């Protein structure tokens, strides 16, 4: 059974200012999503499911359907604040979405096979997709998950410090926990994380999470159960968020699942601010010049 790629594309990109999921970055108007799906097809994914919002569904489909038709199966699911389990309601005045865990739950009925999830606005590199497919092809247990661990040095920004989840693993590269480092930056050729007045040097080879995970379909049941618990505890808050990786972490701590950290040399880059756009365009042009991608993707 070939895997499915789940792309989280419901966010508007408030810091970026607009629908960055459809921003034209490649030489023929390609977005990062185009390159992600191209890599997924090359790696052996059979279907892509987009989590989007219904208010921009028409424009989104008009953009991607002509490009992807006949190349990979596509499906669309809609994240909506009001899509909650029976017995729960959105508190009056809440506008903030429920978070990544809720977004993934929207695809519960669309995915019955092993699947990987990615962010719509992040470029992950073809090698990472191939490594995830290799994991899925060899993993037998329903409770074996995986997360792509990027070398920290391959995820840094030239425009200041970044926040990264640094992975702690055991001897078998199974994830023990992800430690959030909220301020990591470069000084010359050295990398540090800053905490108050203290700074600690890092090697740059530390594996960090960039939200590229692989799950088995049974994960949806755990996610759904955890979402009900979350709503009971925090459902009346205005800004509480339900994160899928917190559910995976809780399962690891309870011994209900394992998560293999797939270490990769792939280069990650993302579009967070408009100022990132020229950098991304330059990197894509270099990959085209190196023969990794055709100049016109589709």
C-alpha positions as CSV (number, residue, x, y, z in Angstrom):
1,X,0.0,0.0,0.0
2,X,1.6,3.2,-1.1
3,X,1.7,6.1,1.3
4,X,-0.3,9.4,1.3
5,X,1.1,12.9,1.8
6,X,-1.0,15.2,4.0
7,X,-0.2,18.9,3.5
8,X,-1.3,21.3,6.1
9,X,-2.3,24.4,4.1
10,X,-5.2,26.0,6.1
11,X,-3.2,28.9,7.6
12,X,-3.3,32.3,5.9
13,X,0.2,33.2,6.9
14,X,-0.5,36.3,9.0
15,X,3.2,37.2,9.5
16,X,3.8,36.8,5.7
17,X,0.7,38.7,4.7
18,X,-1.5,36.6,2.4
19,X,-1.7,33.1,0.9
20,X,1.9,32.2,0.9
21,X,1.0,28.6,0.1
22,X,0.3,29.8,-3.5
23,X,3.0,32.4,-3.8
24,X,5.0,32.1,-7.0
25,X,8.6,31.3,-6.3
26,X,9.8,29.1,-9.2
27,X,10.6,30.5,-12.7
28,X,7.2,29.4,-14.1
29,X,5.1,30.4,-11.1
30,X,5.6,27.3,-9.0
31,X,5.0,27.5,-5.3
32,X,6.7,25.5,-2.6
33,X,3.7,23.1,-2.6
34,X,4.5,22.3,-6.3
35,X,8.0,21.3,-5.4
36,X,6.8,19.3,-2.4
37,X,4.3,17.3,-4.4
38,X,6.8,16.8,-7.3
39,X,9.3,15.3,-4.7
40,X,6.6,13.2,-3.2
41,X,5.6,11.7,-6.6
42,X,9.3,11.0,-7.3
43,X,9.7,9.3,-3.9
44,X,6.6,7.0,-4.4
45,X,3.7,8.7,-2.7
46,X,0.4,7.8,-4.4
47,X,-2.0,10.4,-3.1
48,X,-1.9,13.9,-1.6
49,X,-4.5,15.3,0.8
50,X,-4.7,19.0,1.3
51,X,-6.0,20.5,4.5
52,X,-7.4,23.9,3.5
53,X,-10.1,26.3,4.5
54,X,-13.3,26.3,2.5
55,X,-13.3,30.0,1.9
56,X,-10.3,29.7,-0.4
57,X,-10.9,26.2,-1.7
58,X,-12.1,27.4,-5.1
59,X,-8.9,29.4,-5.8
60,X,-6.7,26.7,-4.3
61,X,-8.2,23.9,-6.5
62,X,-8.1,26.1,-9.6
63,X,-4.4,26.6,-9.0
64,X,-3.3,23.0,-8.3
65,X,-5.8,20.7,-10.1
66,X,-4.7,21.4,-13.6
67,X,-1.1,20.8,-12.6
68,X,-1.6,17.6,-10.7
69,X,-4.4,15.9,-12.6
70,X,-3.1,12.5,-13.9
71,X,0.1,12.7,-11.9
72,X,-1.1,11.9,-8.4
73,X,-4.5,11.4,-6.7
74,X,-5.7,14.5,-4.9
75,X,-8.2,15.1,-2.2
76,X,-9.2,18.2,-0.2
77,X,-10.5,18.4,3.4
78,X,-11.6,21.5,5.2
79,X,-10.5,22.8,8.6
80,X,-13.2,24.7,10.3
81,X,-13.4,26.0,13.9
82,X,-16.8,24.5,14.3
83,X,-15.8,20.9,13.3
84,X,-15.8,19.5,16.8
85,X,-16.7,16.1,18.4
86,X,-20.3,15.7,19.5
87,X,-21.1,17.6,22.7
88,X,-18.5,20.4,22.2
89,X,-19.0,23.9,21.0
90,X,-16.8,26.8,20.1
91,X,-16.7,29.3,22.9
92,X,-18.2,32.7,22.0
93,X,-15.6,35.1,20.6
94,X,-13.0,32.5,19.7
95,X,-11.5,33.0,16.3
96,X,-8.2,31.2,16.6
97,X,-8.0,27.8,14.9
98,X,-7.6,24.7,17.1
99,X,-4.1,23.9,15.9
100,X,-2.2,21.2,14.0
101,X,-3.8,18.3,15.7
102,X,-7.2,19.5,14.7
103,X,-6.0,20.1,11.2
104,X,-4.8,16.5,10.8
105,X,-8.1,15.2,12.3
106,X,-9.9,16.7,9.3
107,X,-8.3,14.0,7.1
108,X,-9.4,11.0,9.3
109,X,-11.9,9.8,6.7
110,X,-9.7,10.5,3.7
111,X,-6.7,8.5,4.8
112,X,-6.6,4.7,5.4
113,X,-3.0,4.0,4.7
114,X,0.4,5.1,6.2
115,X,0.9,8.8,5.7
116,X,3.3,11.6,6.1
117,X,2.5,15.2,7.1
118,X,4.3,18.4,6.1
119,X,3.7,22.1,6.3
120,X,2.6,23.8,3.1
121,X,5.2,26.6,3.2
122,X,8.3,24.5,4.0
123,X,10.7,23.0,1.5
124,X,12.0,19.6,2.8
125,X,14.2,18.2,0.0
126,X,13.6,15.1,-2.1
127,X,16.0,12.9,-0.1
128,X,13.8,13.3,3.0
129,X,10.7,12.1,1.1
130,X,12.6,9.0,-0.2
131,X,13.8,8.2,3.4
132,X,10.2,8.5,4.7
133,X,8.9,6.1,2.0
134,X,11.8,3.7,2.8
135,X,10.7,3.7,6.5
136,X,7.1,3.1,5.6
137,X,8.0,0.2,3.3
138,X,9.9,-1.6,6.0
139,X,8.0,-0.7,9.2
140,X,5.5,-3.4,10.1
141,X,4.0,-2.2,13.4
142,X,1.0,0.1,13.7
143,X,2.7,1.9,16.6
144,X,6.0,2.7,14.8
145,X,6.1,6.3,13.7
146,X,9.0,8.4,12.3
147,X,10.1,12.0,12.2
148,X,12.6,13.5,9.8
149,X,15.5,15.0,11.8
150,X,17.3,17.8,9.9
151,X,20.8,18.8,10.8
152,X,20.4,22.1,12.7
153,X,23.0,23.8,10.5
154,X,20.8,23.1,7.4
155,X,17.8,24.9,8.9
156,X,19.2,28.2,10.1
157,X,18.3,31.7,8.9
158,X,20.5,34.5,7.7
159,X,18.0,37.0,9.1
160,X,18.4,36.4,12.8
161,X,17.7,33.7,15.4
162,X,15.3,30.8,15.0
163,X,13.3,28.5,17.3
164,X,14.0,24.8,16.8
165,X,12.9,21.6,18.5
166,X,16.1,19.7,19.2
167,X,15.6,15.9,19.3
168,X,17.0,13.8,22.1
169,X,17.3,10.1,21.0
170,X,18.4,6.8,22.4
171,X,21.1,4.6,20.9
172,X,18.7,3.3,18.3
173,X,17.7,6.8,17.2
174,X,14.3,6.5,18.7
175,X,12.9,9.8,19.9
176,X,13.0,10.4,23.7
177,X,11.8,14.0,23.6
178,X,12.0,17.2,21.7
179,X,13.5,20.1,23.6
180,X,12.3,23.5,22.3
181,X,15.2,26.0,21.9
182,X,13.6,29.4,21.2
183,X,16.6,31.4,20.2
184,X,19.3,29.8,18.1
185,X,21.7,31.8,15.9
186,X,25.2,32.1,14.4
187,X,28.2,34.1,15.4
188,X,30.7,33.8,12.6
189,X,31.0,30.0,11.8
190,X,29.7,29.0,15.3
191,X,26.2,28.2,16.4
192,X,24.7,29.1,19.8
193,X,21.5,28.9,21.6
194,X,20.7,31.8,23.9
195,X,18.9,31.6,27.2
196,X,18.8,34.8,29.2
197,X,22.4,36.0,29.5
198,X,23.8,32.5,28.9
199,X,24.8,31.1,25.5
200,X,25.7,27.5,24.8
201,X,27.6,26.4,21.7
202,X,26.0,23.7,19.5
203,X,27.7,21.5,16.9
204,X,25.2,22.2,14.1
205,X,24.7,18.4,13.6
206,X,21.9,18.2,16.2
207,X,18.8,16.6,14.7
208,X,15.9,19.1,14.8
209,X,12.2,18.6,14.0
210,X,10.7,20.7,11.1
211,X,7.2,19.0,11.3
212,X,7.8,16.3,8.7
213,X,6.4,13.2,10.4
214,X,5.2,9.7,9.3
215,X,2.3,8.0,11.0
216,X,0.1,4.9,10.6
217,X,-3.6,5.3,10.1
218,X,-4.3,4.1,13.7
219,X,-2.8,7.3,14.9
220,X,-6.1,9.1,14.1
221,X,-7.9,7.2,16.9
222,X,-5.3,8.3,19.4
223,X,-5.5,11.9,18.1
224,X,-9.3,11.9,18.3
225,X,-9.3,10.7,21.9
226,X,-6.6,13.2,22.9
227,X,-8.6,16.0,21.2
228,X,-11.7,15.2,23.4
229,X,-9.5,15.3,26.5
230,X,-8.0,18.6,25.3
231,X,-11.5,20.1,24.7
232,X,-12.6,19.1,28.2
233,X,-9.6,20.8,29.7
234,X,-8.9,23.8,27.5
235,X,-11.9,24.0,25.1
236,X,-13.3,27.2,26.7
237,X,-10.0,29.1,26.3
238,X,-9.8,31.7,23.6
239,X,-6.3,30.8,22.3
240,X,-5.6,27.2,23.4
241,X,-4.1,25.0,20.6
242,X,-4.0,21.3,20.1
243,X,-0.7,20.0,18.7
244,X,-0.3,16.6,17.0
245,X,3.3,16.2,18.1
246,X,2.2,16.6,21.8
247,X,0.0,13.5,21.3
248,X,2.9,11.6,19.7
249,X,5.1,12.6,22.6
250,X,2.6,11.5,25.2
251,X,2.3,8.1,23.5
252,X,6.1,7.8,23.5
253,X,6.3,8.6,27.2
254,X,3.6,6.0,27.9
255,X,5.3,3.3,25.8
256,X,2.3,3.2,23.4
257,X,4.4,4.1,20.3
258,X,8.0,4.6,19.1
259,X,9.2,7.4,16.8
260,X,12.3,6.8,14.7
261,X,14.3,9.9,14.0
262,X,15.3,9.7,10.4
263,X,18.5,11.7,10.1
264,X,18.8,13.4,6.8
265,X,21.3,15.6,5.0
266,X,18.5,17.2,3.1
267,X,18.4,21.0,3.1
268,X,15.3,22.6,4.6
269,X,14.1,26.1,3.9
270,X,10.9,28.0,4.5
271,X,9.0,31.2,3.8
272,X,8.0,32.9,7.1
273,X,8.4,36.5,6.1
274,X,8.2,38.3,2.8
275,X,11.9,39.1,3.1
276,X,12.6,35.3,2.8
277,X,11.2,35.2,-0.7
278,X,14.4,36.2,-2.7
279,X,16.4,33.7,-0.7
280,X,14.0,30.9,-1.5
281,X,14.0,31.9,-5.2
282,X,17.7,31.8,-5.3
283,X,17.9,28.4,-3.7
284,X,15.3,27.0,-6.1
285,X,17.1,28.5,-9.1
286,X,20.3,26.8,-7.9
287,X,18.6,23.4,-7.6
288,X,17.3,23.9,-11.2
289,X,20.8,24.8,-12.4
290,X,22.1,21.7,-10.7
291,X,19.6,19.5,-12.6
292,X,17.6,18.5,-9.5
293,X,14.4,20.0,-11.0
294,X,13.4,20.9,-14.6
295,X,13.1,24.6,-15.2
296,X,9.3,24.1,-15.8
297,X,8.1,21.7,-13.2
298,X,4.8,20.6,-14.7
